Amino acid sequence: MRPPLPADMFDELCPSSLNPIRFGDKWAALVIRCLEHGPRRFSELRVPLHRVTATVLTRSLRSLERDGLVRRTVQPQQVEYELTPVGRSLLEPIAVACAWTERHWDALLDARESYDAATGRATGRRVASPSAGSRAWEAAG
């Protein structure tokens, strides 16, 4: 049996939250990372993806399925999602994008803060770089 996905897999220190490189929709890369080690049920995906609504997660999964990246399998009393070979081929580029984001974390945050200040947008609190050694970063990124 696969271990459960950690609830903090994509916390604020995960580079996915700051990564300007998109694979599909906003949540697609996160879904793909959740499926890296085998099939998962919807309820399992909801644990680390707690910030996404069930409707948006469903939409993302359908989009990934339509693009041939995820396979949906209906079994008695459960539905599972798993990566196809094409979906699995995205794991390496996603890892590269996460590593790039980690290297440029401070520059990306500086740019966002400058933009927000110049446009009068409210800024969120600044978070430390994932290289600070967060357990979530190690699990997710």
C-alpha positions as CSV (number, residue, x, y, z in Angstrom):
1,M,0.0,0.0,0.0
2,R,1.2,3.5,-0.8
3,P,1.8,5.9,2.0
4,P,-0.7,8.7,2.2
5,L,0.1,12.0,0.6
6,P,1.3,14.6,3.2
7,A,-1.2,17.4,3.9
8,D,1.7,20.0,3.8
9,M,3.1,18.6,0.5
10,F,2.4,22.0,-1.2
11,D,2.6,24.5,1.6
12,E,3.7,28.1,1.1
13,L,7.4,27.0,0.8
14,C,6.7,24.7,-2.2
15,P,8.0,26.4,-5.3
16,S,4.8,25.5,-7.1
17,S,3.1,28.4,-5.4
18,L,5.5,30.9,-6.9
19,N,6.5,29.2,-10.1
20,P,5.6,31.3,-13.1
21,I,5.9,28.3,-15.4
22,R,2.5,26.7,-15.9
23,F,1.8,23.1,-17.0
24,G,-1.8,23.2,-18.0
25,D,-3.9,25.0,-15.5
26,K,-2.8,26.4,-12.1
27,W,-3.2,23.1,-10.4
28,A,-2.1,20.6,-13.1
29,A,1.6,20.3,-12.1
30,L,0.5,19.7,-8.4
31,V,-1.9,17.0,-9.5
32,I,0.8,15.4,-11.6
33,R,3.2,15.5,-8.6
34,C,0.6,13.8,-6.4
35,L,0.2,11.0,-8.9
36,E,4.0,10.5,-9.2
37,H,4.1,7.3,-7.1
38,G,0.9,5.6,-8.3
39,P,-2.8,5.9,-8.6
40,R,-4.8,8.0,-6.1
41,R,-8.4,8.5,-5.3
42,F,-10.0,12.0,-5.4
43,S,-10.1,12.1,-1.6
44,E,-6.4,11.3,-1.4
45,L,-5.6,14.2,-3.8
46,R,-7.7,16.6,-1.7
47,V,-5.3,16.2,1.3
48,P,-2.3,18.0,-0.2
49,L,-4.5,20.1,-2.5
50,H,-6.7,21.4,0.3
51,R,-6.5,25.0,-1.1
52,V,-8.3,24.0,-4.3
53,T,-12.0,23.5,-4.4
54,A,-13.5,20.1,-5.3
55,T,-15.0,21.7,-8.4
56,V,-11.7,23.2,-9.6
57,L,-9.8,19.9,-8.9
58,T,-12.4,18.0,-10.9
59,R,-12.0,20.4,-13.7
60,S,-8.3,20.1,-13.6
61,L,-8.4,16.3,-13.6
62,R,-10.8,16.2,-16.5
63,S,-8.5,18.6,-18.4
64,L,-5.5,16.3,-17.7
65,E,-7.5,13.3,-18.8
66,R,-8.6,15.0,-22.0
67,D,-5.0,15.8,-22.8
68,G,-4.0,12.2,-22.2
69,L,-1.9,12.9,-19.1
70,V,-4.1,11.2,-16.6
71,R,-6.2,8.0,-16.8
72,R,-9.4,7.8,-14.8
73,T,-10.3,4.3,-13.8
74,V,-13.7,3.5,-12.3
75,Q,-13.7,0.5,-9.9
76,P,-16.5,-0.7,-7.7
77,Q,-17.2,2.1,-5.2
78,Q,-14.1,4.2,-6.1
79,V,-12.5,6.1,-8.9
80,E,-8.7,6.3,-9.2
81,Y,-6.5,8.7,-11.2
82,E,-3.1,7.7,-12.5
83,L,-0.5,9.2,-14.8
84,T,-0.3,7.9,-18.3
85,P,3.2,7.5,-19.9
86,V,2.8,10.9,-21.4
87,G,1.8,12.4,-18.0
88,R,4.8,10.7,-16.4
89,S,7.1,12.3,-19.0
90,L,6.2,15.7,-17.4
91,L,7.7,14.8,-14.0
92,E,11.2,15.8,-15.1
93,P,10.3,19.2,-16.6
94,I,8.2,20.0,-13.5
95,A,11.1,19.1,-11.3
96,V,13.3,21.4,-13.4
97,A,10.8,24.2,-13.1
98,C,10.6,23.7,-9.3
99,A,14.4,23.8,-9.0
100,W,14.5,27.0,-11.1
101,T,11.9,28.6,-8.9
102,E,13.9,27.7,-5.8
103,R,17.0,29.3,-7.2
104,H,15.1,32.5,-8.1
105,W,12.8,32.6,-5.1
106,D,14.0,35.9,-3.7
107,A,14.1,37.6,-7.1
108,L,10.5,36.4,-7.9
109,L,9.2,37.6,-4.5
110,D,11.1,41.0,-4.9
111,A,9.5,41.4,-8.4
112,R,6.0,40.6,-7.1
113,E,6.4,42.9,-4.1
114,S,7.6,45.8,-6.3
115,Y,4.7,45.3,-8.7
116,D,2.2,45.1,-5.9
117,A,3.6,48.3,-4.3
118,A,3.6,50.1,-7.7
119,T,0.0,49.1,-8.4
120,G,-1.3,49.6,-4.9
121,R,-2.1,46.0,-4.4
122,A,-2.1,44.6,-0.9
123,T,0.9,42.3,-0.4
124,G,1.0,39.1,1.4
125,R,3.6,38.2,3.9
126,R,7.0,37.3,2.6
127,V,8.0,33.6,3.0
128,A,11.5,32.3,3.4
129,S,13.2,30.5,0.6
130,P,12.5,26.7,0.3
131,S,16.2,26.2,0.6
132,A,15.8,26.9,4.3
133,G,15.0,23.2,4.6
134,S,11.3,22.9,5.1
135,R,10.0,19.3,5.5
136,A,7.2,20.1,3.0
137,W,9.7,21.4,0.5
138,E,11.7,18.2,0.8
139,A,8.6,16.1,0.3
140,A,7.1,18.1,-2.6
141,G,10.0,19.8,-4.3
